[in-house]
């Protein structure tokens, strides 16, 4: 890691693409004299250091896709596999090379806690799917969406168990590296997960929900690290997506395609021109193109490329449609089934407990005494 940092410091550019003129604003104090710098001057000095570390034509991993905004801002989208050590290295290398102004990750406020948890805690959390977590998911997302969320958590826990690796490592690396870059902002770029789950459930028919839940409940195929790393190859990924589209096209639309649109919108919002500080109000404003790094799952990269130059409207994909008749019936069926199972369990446990108590010698002796004490009719 130290060798990479030394190499990065050596391969610098005095006039990076899209930032020409920013370093010229930095005042130079004569050597040996004390420097009384204003806030704007200090900002410019740090900005110059940042721009010197920013490579003009960085050699980036093959998983990085470069997009250019209309104003010249550049966005480097790092496509990752969520359980991959190589993906974490790709994120670190990209952020150190381009020294971004903004880092955007595929997380929402409901999953931001994974950024500050250590690997051991995340492994334990992923493996422990408790009744309390289920109740919290149901309260937050509703019955069907909560159950679906827990089933997908079960899938994540299955992969975690197989690989011994907690998800989201690339996002934690992005968070740590962004904190080392001067003036770099960190943005959450994913659609809130309750909206995604509610829209996904509303898009499925009753039998599709049953079929999906059945497949997730009995997921037990072994997964190797080689399988995960192969997911970084676009040809294998497209094949997996094609199989998913054929079976659950509406689920693919809400969980993948709509989030492609949302992520693209957030990346474009982040890629706005950077306004440089002014020494006084009389000085004209000066803006330069910004540099953004996006860290997303590899499956979202083709959709982001496709949507990059199109007009986007995220209001439509942020609304939750009213429940359909099949949705209301399925929720009622789930509640009735749950209450029925609960009632039967209580009845069975009561009978079992009563049989055990009555089989005890002390209980039989008491019953005999009660029977003998009754007066004959």
GUDRENNU-262467 format. One record per residue: residue number from 1; residue in three letters; z, x, y of N, C-alpha, C in turn. Coordinates in steps of 0.1 Angstrom, whole numbers. Layout:
# GUDRENNU-262467
(site NUM ALA (Z X Y) (Z X Y) (Z X Y))
...
//
This chain:
# GUDRENNU-262467
(site 1 UNK (0 8 -12) (0 0 0) (0 9 13))
(site 2 UNK (8 20 13) (8 29 24) (-5 35 27))
(site 3 UNK (-12 39 16) (-26 45 17) (-35 35 24))
(site 4 UNK (-34 22 20) (-43 12 26) (-41 11 41))
(site 5 UNK (-28 11 45) (-25 10 59) (-30 22 67))
(site 6 UNK (-29 35 61) (-34 47 68) (-49 46 69))
(site 7 UNK (-56 41 58) (-70 40 59) (-74 29 69))
(site 8 UNK (-66 18 70) (-69 8 80) (-68 13 94))
(site 9 UNK (-58 22 97) (-56 27 110) (-68 37 114))
(site 10 UNK (-73 43 104) (-84 53 107) (-97 46 109))
(site 11 UNK (-100 35 102) (-112 27 104) (-111 17 115))
(site 12 UNK (-111 21 127) (-109 12 138) (-121 11 147))
(site 13 UNK (-122 1 155) (-133 0 164) (-128 -2 178))
(site 14 UNK (-134 5 188) (-129 5 202) (-134 -8 209))
(site 15 UNK (-144 -14 204) (-150 -26 210) (-153 -36 199))
(site 16 UNK (-143 -43 193) (-146 -52 182) (-155 -64 186))
(site 17 UNK (-162 -69 177) (-171 -80 179) (-164 -92 184))
(site 18 UNK (-169 -98 195) (-162 -110 200) (-150 -108 209))
(site 19 UNK (-146 -95 212) (-135 -92 220) (-138 -82 231))
(site 20 UNK (-151 -80 234) (-154 -70 244) (-149 -74 257))
(site 21 UNK (-143 -64 264) (-137 -66 277) (-122 -68 277))
(site 22 UNK (-116 -72 265) (-102 -75 265) (-94 -62 267))
(site 23 UNK (-98 -51 261) (-91 -39 263) (-92 -33 277))
(site 24 UNK (-103 -37 284) (-105 -31 297) (-95 -36 307))
(site 25 UNK (-88 -47 304) (-79 -53 314) (-65 -46 313))
(site 26 UNK (-63 -37 304) (-50 -30 302) (-49 -19 312))
(site 27 UNK (-38 -20 321) (-36 -10 331) (-31 3 324))
(site 28 UNK (-35 14 330) (-31 27 324) (-21 34 334))
(site 29 UNK (-9 37 329) (0 45 338) (-2 59 335))
(site 30 UNK (0 68 346) (-2 82 344) (8 88 334))
(site 31 UNK (4 98 326) (14 103 316) (26 109 323))
(site 32 UNK (37 106 316) (50 112 321) (57 103 331))
(site 33 UNK (50 93 336) (57 84 346) (62 71 339))
(site 34 UNK (73 66 344) (78 53 338) (69 42 340))
(site 35 UNK (68 33 330) (59 22 331) (66 9 333))
(site 36 UNK (64 3 345) (70 -10 348) (60 -20 346))
(site 37 UNK (60 -26 334) (49 -35 330) (53 -50 332))
(site 38 UNK (44 -58 337) (47 -72 338) (44 -78 324))
(site 39 UNK (47 -91 323) (45 -98 310) (30 -97 306))
(site 40 UNK (22 -99 316) (7 -98 313) (3 -85 309))
(site 41 UNK (9 -74 315) (5 -61 311) (10 -57 297))
(site 42 UNK (22 -62 294) (27 -59 281) (19 -67 270))
(site 43 UNK (15 -79 274) (6 -86 265) (-7 -79 262))
(site 44 UNK (-13 -74 273) (-25 -66 271) (-24 -54 263))
(site 45 UNK (-13 -47 265) (-11 -35 257) (-10 -38 242))
(site 46 UNK (-2 -48 239) (-1 -52 225) (-15 -57 220))
(site 47 UNK (-22 -64 228) (-35 -69 224) (-45 -58 221))
(site 48 UNK (-44 -47 230) (-53 -36 228) (-49 -29 214))
(site 49 UNK (-37 -28 211) (-33 -22 198) (-38 -31 187))
(site 50 UNK (-37 -44 188) (-43 -53 178) (-58 -51 176))
(site 51 UNK (-65 -51 187) (-79 -50 187) (-84 -36 181))
(site 52 UNK (-76 -26 183) (-80 -13 178) (-79 -13 162))
(site 53 UNK (-70 -21 157) (-68 -22 143) (-78 -32 137))
(site 54 UNK (-84 -40 145) (-94 -50 140) (-107 -43 137))
(site 55 UNK (-112 -44 125) (-125 -37 122) (-136 -46 127))
(site 56 UNK (-146 -39 132) (-158 -47 137) (-166 -53 125))
(site 57 UNK (-168 -45 115) (-175 -50 103) (-167 -47 91))
(site 58 UNK (-157 -55 88) (-147 -52 77) (-154 -54 64))
(site 59 UNK (-150 -46 55) (-154 -47 41) (-144 -56 34))
(site 60 UNK (-148 -68 32) (-138 -78 27) (-141 -81 12))
(site 61 UNK (-131 -87 5) (-134 -91 -9) (-145 -101 -11))
(site 62 UNK (-150 -102 -23) (-161 -112 -25) (-157 -126 -24))
(site 63 UNK (-144 -128 -25) (-138 -142 -24) (-138 -147 -9))
(site 64 UNK (-142 -139 0) (-141 -143 15) (-154 -148 19))
(site 65 UNK (-154 -159 26) (-166 -165 32) (-165 -165 47))
(site 66 UNK (-175 -160 54) (-174 -159 69) (-182 -170 75))
(site 67 UNK (-175 -177 84) (-181 -188 92) (-180 -185 107))
(site 68 UNK (-190 -189 114) (-190 -187 129) (-191 -200 136))
(site 69 UNK (-182 -202 146) (-182 -214 154) (-192 -213 165))
(site 70 UNK (-194 -224 172) (-204 -224 183) (-201 -215 194))
(site 71 UNK (-188 -212 197) (-185 -204 208) (-183 -189 204))
(site 72 UNK (-187 -186 191) (-187 -172 187) (-174 -169 179))
(site 73 UNK (-164 -177 178) (-152 -175 171) (-156 -173 156))
(site 74 UNK (-148 -165 149) (-151 -162 135) (-140 -167 126))
(site 75 UNK (-143 -173 115) (-134 -178 105) (-137 -172 92))
(site 76 UNK (-127 -165 86) (-128 -159 73) (-120 -167 63))
(site 77 UNK (-127 -174 55) (-121 -183 45) (-119 -175 32))
(site 78 UNK (-106 -173 28) (-103 -166 15) (-101 -177 4))
(site 79 UNK (-111 -177 -5) (-110 -186 -17) (-101 -180 -27))
(site 80 UNK (-90 -188 -31) (-80 -182 -40) (-78 -191 -52))
(site 81 UNK (-73 -184 -63) (-67 -191 -74) (-52 -192 -73))
(site 82 UNK (-46 -203 -74) (-32 -205 -70) (-22 -198 -78))
(site 83 UNK (-26 -192 -90) (-17 -185 -98) (-23 -171 -101))
(site 84 UNK (-28 -164 -90) (-35 -152 -92) (-29 -141 -84))
(site 85 UNK (-27 -129 -91) (-22 -117 -84) (-33 -112 -75))
(site 86 UNK (-46 -112 -80) (-57 -107 -73) (-59 -115 -60))
(site 87 UNK (-57 -128 -60) (-58 -136 -48) (-48 -131 -37))
(site 88 UNK (-36 -128 -41) (-26 -123 -31) (-31 -110 -25))
(site 89 UNK (-37 -101 -33) (-42 -89 -27) (-53 -91 -18))
(site 90 UNK (-62 -101 -21) (-73 -104 -13) (-69 -109 1))
(site 91 UNK (-58 -118 1) (-53 -123 13) (-47 -112 22))
(site 92 UNK (-39 -103 16) (-33 -92 24) (-44 -83 30))
(site 93 UNK (-54 -80 21) (-65 -71 26) (-73 -77 38))
(site 94 UNK (-75 -90 37) (-83 -97 47) (-76 -97 60))
(site 95 UNK (-63 -101 60) (-55 -102 72) (-53 -89 79))
(site 96 UNK (-51 -78 71) (-49 -65 77) (-62 -60 83))
(site 97 UNK (-74 -64 77) (-86 -59 82) (-91 -66 95))
(site 98 UNK (-89 -79 96) (-95 -86 107) (-85 -89 118))
(site 99 UNK (-72 -87 115) (-61 -89 126) (-63 -102 133))
(site 100 UNK (-61 -113 126) (-65 -126 131) (-56 -131 143))
(site 101 UNK (-61 -141 150) (-53 -147 160) (-46 -159 154))
(site 102 UNK (-51 -165 144) (-45 -177 137) (-47 -175 122))
(site 103 UNK (-37 -178 114) (-38 -179 99) (-36 -194 96))
(site 104 UNK (-45 -200 88) (-44 -214 84) (-43 -214 69))
(site 105 UNK (-33 -221 63) (-31 -222 49) (-32 -236 44))
(site 106 UNK (-36 -237 31) (-37 -250 25) (-24 -256 21))
(site 107 UNK (-15 -259 31) (-2 -265 29) (0 -275 39))
(site 108 UNK (9 -285 36) (13 -295 46) (28 -294 48))
(site 109 UNK (34 -301 57) (48 -300 60) (57 -304 48))
(site 110 UNK (51 -311 39) (59 -315 27) (60 -304 17))
(site 111 UNK (52 -294 18) (52 -283 8) (55 -269 15))
(site 112 UNK (60 -270 27) (62 -257 35) (74 -249 30))
(site 113 UNK (82 -256 22) (95 -249 18) (91 -237 8))
(site 114 UNK (79 -238 1) (76 -227 -8) (73 -214 -1))
(site 115 UNK (71 -214 13) (69 -202 20) (81 -193 20))
(site 116 UNK (93 -199 20) (105 -191 22) (113 -189 10))
(site 117 UNK (109 -196 -1) (116 -194 -14) (112 -182 -21))
(site 118 UNK (121 -175 -28) (117 -164 -36) (111 -168 -49))
(site 119 UNK (104 -159 -56) (97 -162 -68) (106 -168 -79))
(site 120 UNK (118 -163 -80) (127 -168 -91) (131 -182 -88))
(site 121 UNK (134 -186 -76) (138 -199 -72) (127 -209 -75))
(site 122 UNK (114 -205 -71) (103 -213 -73) (100 -216 -88))
(site 123 UNK (102 -205 -96) (100 -207 -110) (110 -217 -116))
(site 124 UNK (122 -216 -111) (133 -226 -116) (130 -240 -111))
(site 125 UNK (125 -241 -99) (122 -254 -93) (110 -261 -101))
(site 126 UNK (100 -253 -104) (88 -258 -110) (91 -263 -125))
(site 127 UNK (101 -256 -131) (104 -259 -145) (113 -271 -146))
(site 128 UNK (121 -274 -136) (131 -284 -136) (126 -297 -130))
(site 129 UNK (121 -306 -137) (117 -319 -132) (128 -329 -136))
(site 130 UNK (136 -332 -126) (148 -340 -129) (146 -355 -125))
(site 131 UNK (155 -364 -129) (155 -377 -124) (156 -379 -109))
(site 132 UNK (164 -370 -103) (166 -370 -89) (152 -367 -82))
(site 133 UNK (144 -357 -87) (131 -355 -81) (122 -367 -82))
(site 134 UNK (123 -373 -94) (114 -385 -96) (118 -396 -86))
(site 135 UNK (131 -399 -84) (136 -409 -74) (131 -405 -60))
(site 136 UNK (132 -393 -57) (128 -388 -43) (113 -390 -41))
(site 137 UNK (105 -387 -52) (91 -389 -51) (87 -404 -49))
(site 138 UNK (94 -412 -57) (91 -427 -56) (95 -432 -43))
(site 139 UNK (107 -428 -37) (111 -433 -24) (101 -428 -13))
(site 140 UNK (96 -417 -15) (87 -411 -5) (73 -417 -5))
(site 141 UNK (68 -419 -18) (53 -422 -19) (51 -436 -26))
(site 142 UNK (61 -443 -30) (59 -455 -38) (60 -452 -53))
(site 143 UNK (60 -463 -60) (62 -462 -75) (50 -454 -81))
(site 144 UNK (38 -459 -80) (27 -453 -87) (24 -439 -81))
(site 145 UNK (24 -437 -68) (21 -424 -62) (32 -414 -66))
(site 146 UNK (44 -419 -66) (55 -410 -70) (54 -405 -84))
(site 147 UNK (51 -415 -93) (49 -411 -108) (37 -401 -109))
(site 148 UNK (26 -404 -102) (15 -395 -102) (19 -381 -97))
(site 149 UNK (27 -380 -87) (31 -367 -81) (39 -360 -92))
(site 150 UNK (48 -367 -99) (56 -360 -109) (48 -355 -120))
(site 151 UNK (38 -363 -124) (29 -359 -135) (21 -346 -131))
(site 152 UNK (17 -345 -119) (10 -333 -114) (19 -321 -113))
(site 153 UNK (32 -324 -109) (42 -314 -110) (44 -309 -124))
(site 154 UNK (43 -318 -134) (44 -314 -148) (33 -304 -151))
(site 155 UNK (21 -307 -146) (10 -298 -149) (13 -284 -143))
(site 156 UNK (18 -284 -131) (21 -271 -124) (32 -264 -132))
(site 157 UNK (42 -272 -137) (53 -266 -144) (48 -260 -158))
(site 158 UNK (38 -267 -164) (32 -262 -176) (25 -249 -174))
(site 159 UNK (17 -248 -163) (11 -235 -160) (21 -224 -157))
(site 160 UNK (31 -228 -149) (42 -218 -146) (48 -213 -159))
(site 161 UNK (51 -222 -168) (57 -218 -181) (49 -209 -188))
(site 162 UNK (36 -212 -189) (26 -204 -196) (24 -190 -190))
(site 163 UNK (24 -189 -177) (21 -176 -170) (33 -169 -166))
(site 164 UNK (45 -176 -164) (56 -169 -159) (54 -166 -144))
(site 165 UNK (46 -174 -137) (43 -171 -123) (44 -184 -115))
(site 166 UNK (51 -183 -104) (52 -195 -95) (40 -197 -87))
(site 167 UNK (36 -210 -83) (24 -212 -75) (26 -208 -61))
(site 168 UNK (15 -207 -53) (16 -205 -39) (19 -191 -34))
(site 169 UNK (17 -181 -43) (20 -167 -40) (11 -162 -28))
(site 170 UNK (-2 -167 -28) (-11 -163 -18) (-7 -168 -4))
(site 171 UNK (-1 -180 -4) (4 -186 9) (16 -178 14))
(site 172 UNK (25 -174 5) (37 -166 9) (32 -152 15))
(site 173 UNK (22 -146 8) (17 -133 13) (11 -135 27))
(site 174 UNK (3 -146 29) (-3 -149 42) (8 -151 53))
(site 175 UNK (18 -158 49) (29 -160 59) (36 -146 63))
(site 176 UNK (38 -138 53) (44 -125 56) (35 -116 65))
(site 177 UNK (22 -116 61) (13 -107 68) (10 -112 82))
(site 178 UNK (9 -125 84) (7 -131 97) (18 -127 107))
(site 179 UNK (30 -126 102) (42 -122 110) (41 -108 115))
(site 180 UNK (33 -100 108) (31 -86 112) (20 -83 122))
(site 181 UNK (12 -94 125) (0 -92 134) (5 -97 148))
(site 182 UNK (3 -89 158) (8 -94 172) (0 -106 176))
(site 183 UNK (8 -116 181) (3 -128 187) (-5 -137 177))
(site 184 UNK (-2 -135 164) (-9 -143 154) (-1 -156 151))
(site 185 UNK (-7 -167 152) (-1 -180 149) (-3 -184 135))
(site 186 UNK (6 -192 130) (5 -197 116) (4 -212 116))
(site 187 UNK (-6 -217 110) (-9 -232 110) (-9 -237 96))
(site 188 UNK (-4 -249 94) (-5 -257 82) (-18 -265 83))
(site 189 UNK (-27 -263 73) (-40 -269 74) (-43 -281 65))
(site 190 UNK (-34 -285 56) (-37 -295 46) (-32 -308 50))
(site 191 UNK (-39 -319 45) (-35 -332 48) (-21 -335 41))
(site 192 UNK (-13 -343 48) (0 -346 42) (-1 -352 28))
(site 193 UNK (7 -347 19) (5 -350 4) (8 -365 2))
(site 194 UNK (17 -372 9) (19 -386 6) (6 -394 9))
(site 195 UNK (-2 -390 19) (-14 -397 22) (-24 -395 11))
(site 196 UNK (-25 -382 6) (-34 -379 -5) (-31 -387 -17))
(site 197 UNK (-19 -387 -21) (-15 -394 -33) (-17 -410 -32))
(site 198 UNK (-14 -415 -21) (-15 -430 -19) (-30 -434 -19))
(site 199 UNK (-38 -425 -13) (-53 -428 -13) (-59 -426 -27))
(site 200 UNK (-54 -416 -34) (-59 -414 -48) (-55 -425 -57))
(site 201 UNK (-43 -430 -56) (-39 -441 -65) (-46 -454 -61))
(site 202 UNK (-49 -456 -48) (-56 -468 -44) (-70 -468 -49))
(site 203 UNK (-76 -456 -51) (-90 -455 -55) (-92 -457 -69))
(site 204 UNK (-82 -456 -78) (-83 -457 -92) (-81 -471 -97))
(site 205 UNK (-88 -475 -107) (-85 -488 -114) (-73 -487 -123))
(site 206 UNK (-68 -498 -128) (-56 -498 -136) (-58 -489 -148))
(site 207 UNK (-69 -491 -155) (-71 -483 -167) (-74 -468 -165))
(site 208 UNK (-80 -465 -153) (-81 -451 -149) (-68 -445 -147))
(site 209 UNK (-59 -452 -141) (-45 -447 -139) (-38 -444 -152))
(site 210 UNK (-40 -454 -162) (-34 -452 -175) (-40 -440 -182))
(site 211 UNK (-53 -439 -181) (-60 -428 -188) (-56 -414 -182))
(site 212 UNK (-55 -414 -169) (-51 -401 -162) (-37 -397 -166))
(site 213 UNK (-28 -407 -165) (-14 -405 -168) (-12 -400 -182))
(site 214 UNK (-19 -406 -192) (-18 -403 -206) (-23 -388 -208))
(site 215 UNK (-34 -384 -201) (-39 -370 -203) (-29 -360 -197))
(site 216 UNK (-23 -364 -185) (-13 -354 -179) (0 -353 -187))
(site 217 UNK (4 -365 -193) (17 -365 -200) (16 -356 -213))
(site 218 UNK (4 -355 -219) (3 -347 -231) (-5 -334 -230))
(site 219 UNK (-4 -329 -218) (-10 -316 -215) (-2 -305 -221))
(site 220 UNK (-8 -298 -231) (0 -287 -237) (-9 -275 -242))
(site 221 UNK (-21 -275 -237) (-30 -264 -241) (-25 -251 -235))
(site 222 UNK (-25 -240 -243) (-21 -227 -237) (-30 -222 -227))
(site 223 UNK (-25 -215 -216) (-33 -210 -205) (-30 -195 -204))
(site 224 UNK (-40 -187 -203) (-38 -173 -201) (-41 -169 -187))
(site 225 UNK (-37 -157 -183) (-40 -151 -170) (-55 -149 -168))
(site 226 UNK (-62 -146 -179) (-76 -144 -179) (-83 -158 -175))
(site 227 UNK (-78 -169 -180) (-83 -182 -177) (-82 -185 -162))
(site 228 UNK (-70 -181 -156) (-68 -183 -142) (-78 -175 -134))
(site 229 UNK (-79 -162 -137) (-88 -153 -129) (-102 -158 -130))
(site 230 UNK (-106 -164 -142) (-120 -169 -143) (-123 -180 -133))
(site 231 UNK (-112 -187 -129) (-114 -198 -120) (-119 -194 -106))
(site 232 UNK (-118 -180 -103) (-123 -175 -91) (-138 -174 -91))
(site 233 UNK (-144 -176 -102) (-159 -175 -103) (-165 -189 -100))
(site 234 UNK (-174 -189 -91) (-179 -202 -86) (-186 -210 -97))
(site 235 UNK (-193 -203 -106) (-201 -210 -116) (-191 -218 -126))
(site 236 UNK (-180 -211 -130) (-171 -218 -138) (-164 -230 -131))
(site 237 UNK (-161 -227 -118) (-154 -237 -110) (-163 -250 -109))
(site 238 UNK (-176 -248 -106) (-185 -259 -105) (-186 -267 -118))
(site 239 UNK (-186 -260 -129) (-186 -267 -142) (-174 -275 -144))
(site 240 UNK (-162 -270 -140) (-150 -278 -142) (-150 -290 -132))
(site 241 UNK (-155 -288 -120) (-156 -299 -111) (-165 -310 -116))
(site 242 UNK (-176 -306 -121) (-186 -315 -127) (-180 -324 -138))
(site 243 UNK (-172 -318 -146) (-166 -325 -157) (-156 -335 -151))
(site 244 UNK (-149 -331 -141) (-139 -340 -134) (-146 -352 -127))
(site 245 UNK (-157 -349 -120) (-164 -359 -113) (-169 -370 -123))
(site 246 UNK (-174 -365 -135) (-179 -375 -144) (-169 -384 -149))
(site 247 UNK (-156 -380 -150) (-146 -389 -155) (-138 -396 -145))
(site 248 UNK (-135 -390 -134) (-127 -396 -123) (-134 -393 -109))
(site 249 UNK (-145 -399 -106) (-152 -396 -94) (-144 -400 -81))
(site 250 UNK (-137 -411 -82) (-129 -415 -70) (-117 -406 -68))
(site 251 UNK (-112 -401 -79) (-101 -391 -77) (-105 -378 -71))
(site 252 UNK (-117 -374 -75) (-123 -362 -69) (-125 -364 -54))
(site 253 UNK (-130 -375 -51) (-133 -378 -37) (-121 -377 -28))
(site 254 UNK (-110 -383 -33) (-98 -384 -24) (-90 -370 -25))
(site 255 UNK (-89 -364 -36) (-81 -352 -37) (-89 -339 -33))
(site 256 UNK (-102 -339 -35) (-109 -327 -32) (-118 -329 -19))
(site 257 UNK (-127 -338 -20) (-137 -340 -9) (-131 -343 4))
(site 258 UNK (-122 -353 4) (-116 -357 17) (-107 -345 23))
(site 259 UNK (-101 -338 14) (-93 -327 19) (-102 -315 23))
(site 260 UNK (-114 -314 18) (-124 -305 23) (-127 -308 38))
(site 261 UNK (-128 -321 41) (-131 -325 55) (-119 -321 64))
(site 262 UNK (-107 -324 59) (-95 -322 67) (-93 -307 69))
(site 263 UNK (-94 -299 59) (-93 -285 60) (-103 -279 70))
(site 264 UNK (-116 -284 69) (-126 -279 79) (-122 -283 93))
(site 265 UNK (-117 -295 95) (-113 -299 108) (-102 -290 114))
(site 266 UNK (-92 -287 106) (-81 -278 110) (-86 -264 113))
(site 267 UNK (-95 -259 105) (-100 -246 107) (-108 -245 120))
(site 268 UNK (-116 -255 123) (-123 -256 136) (-114 -257 148))
(site 269 UNK (-103 -265 146) (-94 -266 157) (-87 -253 160))
(site 270 UNK (-84 -245 149) (-78 -232 151) (-87 -222 157))
(site 271 UNK (-101 -224 155) (-110 -214 160) (-115 -217 174))
(site 272 UNK (-105 -218 183) (-109 -220 197) (-108 -206 204))
(site 273 UNK (-115 -205 216) (-115 -193 223) (-101 -189 228))
(site 274 UNK (-98 -177 228) (-85 -172 232) (-85 -168 247))
(site 275 UNK (-76 -174 254) (-75 -172 268) (-66 -160 271))
(site 276 UNK (-71 -150 278) (-63 -138 281) (-54 -140 293))
(site 277 UNK (-43 -133 293) (-34 -135 305) (-40 -130 318))
(site 278 UNK (-35 -136 329) (-40 -132 342) (-29 -125 350))
(site 279 UNK (-32 -115 358) (-22 -108 366) (-17 -117 377))
(site 280 UNK (-26 -126 382) (-22 -135 393) (-30 -148 391))
(site 281 UNK (-26 -159 398) (-33 -171 398) (-47 -170 404))
(site 282 UNK (-48 -161 413) (-61 -159 419) (-72 -153 410))
(site 283 UNK (-67 -146 400) (-77 -140 391) (-84 -150 382))
(site 284 UNK (-96 -149 380) (-103 -159 372) (-99 -159 357))
(site 285 UNK (-100 -171 351) (-96 -171 337) (-107 -164 329))
(site 286 UNK (-102 -158 318) (-111 -151 309) (-108 -154 295))
(site 287 UNK (-118 -158 287) (-116 -162 273) (-125 -154 264))
(site 288 UNK (-120 -151 253) (-128 -144 243) (-128 -152 230))
(site 289 UNK (-138 -150 221) (-138 -157 208) (-126 -153 200))
(site 290 UNK (-121 -162 192) (-109 -159 184) (-113 -156 170))
(site 291 UNK (-104 -150 162) (-106 -147 148) (-95 -155 140))
(site 292 UNK (-100 -162 130) (-91 -170 122) (-93 -166 107))
(site 293 UNK (-82 -166 100) (-82 -165 85) (-77 -177 79))
(site 294 UNK (-85 -183 70) (-81 -195 62) (-79 -191 48))
(site 295 UNK (-67 -196 42) (-64 -193 29) (-63 -207 21))
(site 296 UNK (-73 -209 13) (-75 -222 6) (-79 -219 -9))
(site 297 UNK (-77 -229 -17) (-82 -229 -31) (-97 -227 -31))
(site 298 UNK (-101 -219 -41) (-116 -217 -42) (-124 -230 -43))
(site 299 UNK (-118 -240 -49) (-125 -253 -50) (-129 -259 -37))
(site 300 UNK (-122 -256 -26) (-125 -262 -13) (-135 -254 -5))
(site 301 UNK (-138 -242 -9) (-147 -234 -1) (-161 -240 0))
(site 302 UNK (-168 -244 -11) (-181 -250 -9) (-181 -262 0))
(site 303 UNK (-170 -271 -1) (-170 -282 8) (-168 -278 23))
(site 304 UNK (-160 -268 25) (-158 -263 39) (-171 -258 45))
(site 305 UNK (-178 -250 37) (-191 -246 41) (-201 -257 44))
(site 306 UNK (-201 -267 36) (-209 -279 38) (-206 -287 50))
(site 307 UNK (-193 -288 53) (-189 -296 65) (-188 -289 78))
(site 308 UNK (-190 -275 78) (-187 -267 89) (-195 -271 102))
(site 309 UNK (-207 -275 100) (-216 -278 112) (-218 -293 113))
(site 310 UNK (-210 -301 107) (-212 -316 108) (-201 -322 117))
(site 311 UNK (-204 -334 122) (-194 -341 130) (-184 -347 120))
(site 312 UNK (-171 -345 123) (-160 -349 114) (-152 -359 121))
(site 313 UNK (-148 -369 113) (-139 -380 117) (-128 -381 107))
(site 314 UNK (-116 -376 110) (-105 -376 101) (-96 -388 101))
(site 315 UNK (-99 -397 111) (-91 -409 112) (-92 -418 100))
(site 316 UNK (-105 -418 95) (-107 -427 83) (-100 -422 71))
(site 317 UNK (-99 -408 69) (-93 -403 57) (-78 -401 58))
(site 318 UNK (-72 -405 70) (-58 -405 72) (-51 -418 70))
(site 319 UNK (-59 -429 68) (-54 -442 66) (-52 -445 52))
(site 320 UNK (-41 -453 49) (-38 -457 35) (-43 -471 33))
(site 321 UNK (-52 -474 24) (-57 -488 22) (-47 -497 17))
(site 322 UNK (-47 -510 20) (-37 -519 14) (-39 -519 -1))
(site 323 UNK (-28 -522 -9) (-29 -522 -23) (-38 -534 -28))
(site 324 UNK (-46 -530 -38) (-55 -540 -44) (-47 -549 -54))
(site 325 UNK (-54 -559 -59) (-47 -568 -69) (-43 -560 -81))
(site 326 UNK (-52 -552 -86) (-49 -544 -98) (-37 -534 -95))
(site 327 UNK (-37 -529 -82) (-26 -521 -78) (-12 -528 -79))
(site 328 UNK (-12 -540 -73) (0 -548 -73) (4 -552 -87))
(site 329 UNK (-6 -555 -96) (-3 -559 -110) (3 -547 -117))
(site 330 UNK (-3 -535 -115) (1 -523 -121) (16 -519 -117))
(site 331 UNK (19 -521 -104) (32 -518 -99) (42 -528 -106))
(site 332 UNK (38 -540 -106) (47 -550 -112) (49 -547 -127))
(site 333 UNK (38 -543 -134) (39 -540 -148) (48 -528 -150))
(site 334 UNK (47 -518 -141) (56 -506 -143) (71 -510 -141))
(site 335 UNK (73 -519 -131) (87 -523 -128) (93 -531 -140))
(site 336 UNK (84 -540 -145) (89 -549 -156) (91 -540 -168))
(site 337 UNK (82 -531 -171) (84 -522 -182) (97 -513 -181))
(site 338 UNK (99 -508 -169) (111 -500 -167) (123 -508 -169))
(site 339 UNK (124 -520 -163) (136 -528 -164) (138 -533 -179))
(site 340 UNK (126 -536 -186) (127 -539 -200) (133 -528 -208))
(site 341 UNK (128 -516 -206) (133 -505 -214) (147 -502 -211))
(site 342 UNK (151 -503 -198) (165 -501 -194) (174 -511 -200))
(site 343 UNK (170 -524 -200) (178 -535 -206) (179 -533 -221))
(site 344 UNK (168 -529 -228) (168 -527 -242) (177 -515 -246))
(site 345 UNK (176 -505 -237) (185 -493 -240) (199 -496 -239))
(site 346 UNK (203 -504 -228) (217 -508 -227) (221 -517 -238))
(site 347 UNK (213 -526 -243) (216 -535 -254) (218 -527 -267))
(site 348 UNK (209 -517 -269) (210 -509 -281) (222 -500 -281))
(site 349 UNK (225 -494 -269) (236 -486 -268) (249 -494 -270))
(site 350 UNK (249 -506 -265) (261 -515 -266) (264 -518 -281))
(site 351 UNK (253 -522 -288) (255 -525 -302) (259 -513 -310))
(site 352 UNK (253 -502 -307) (257 -489 -314) (271 -486 -311))
(site 353 UNK (276 -487 -299) (289 -484 -295) (299 -493 -302))
(site 354 UNK (296 -506 -302) (304 -516 -308) (306 -513 -323))
(site 355 UNK (295 -510 -329) (295 -507 -344) (304 -495 -347))
(site 356 UNK (303 -484 -338) (311 -473 -340) (326 -476 -338))
(site 357 UNK (329 -483 -328) (343 -487 -325) (349 -495 -337))
(site 358 UNK (341 -505 -341) (346 -514 -352) (348 -507 -365))
(site 359 UNK (340 -496 -367) (341 -488 -379) (354 -479 -380))
(site 360 UNK (360 -477 -369) (372 -469 -369) (384 -476 -376))
(site 361 UNK (392 -469 -383) (403 -475 -391) (413 -482 -381))
(site 362 UNK (416 -476 -370) (425 -483 -361) (420 -496 -356))
(site 363 UNK (406 -497 -353) (401 -509 -349) (401 -520 -360))
(site 364 UNK (398 -516 -372) (399 -525 -384) (413 -530 -386))
(site 365 UNK (423 -521 -384) (437 -525 -386) (441 -535 -375))
(site 366 UNK (437 -533 -363) (440 -543 -352) (434 -556 -355))
(site 367 UNK (421 -556 -360) (415 -569 -363) (422 -576 -374))
(site 368 UNK (426 -569 -384) (434 -575 -395) (447 -581 -390))
(site 369 UNK (454 -574 -381) (467 -579 -375) (464 -592 -367))
(site 370 UNK (453 -592 -360) (450 -604 -352) (446 -616 -361))
(site 371 UNK (439 -613 -371) (435 -624 -380) (447 -630 -388))
(site 372 UNK (456 -621 -392) (469 -625 -399) (478 -633 -389))
(site 373 UNK (477 -630 -376) (487 -636 -367) (482 -650 -363))
(site 374 UNK (469 -653 -366) (464 -667 -362) (471 -677 -371))
(site 375 UNK (475 -689 -365) (481 -700 -374) (470 -706 -382))
(site 376 UNK (473 -710 -394) (464 -717 -402) (461 -731 -397))
(site 377 UNK (448 -735 -397) (445 -749 -392) (451 -760 -401))
//
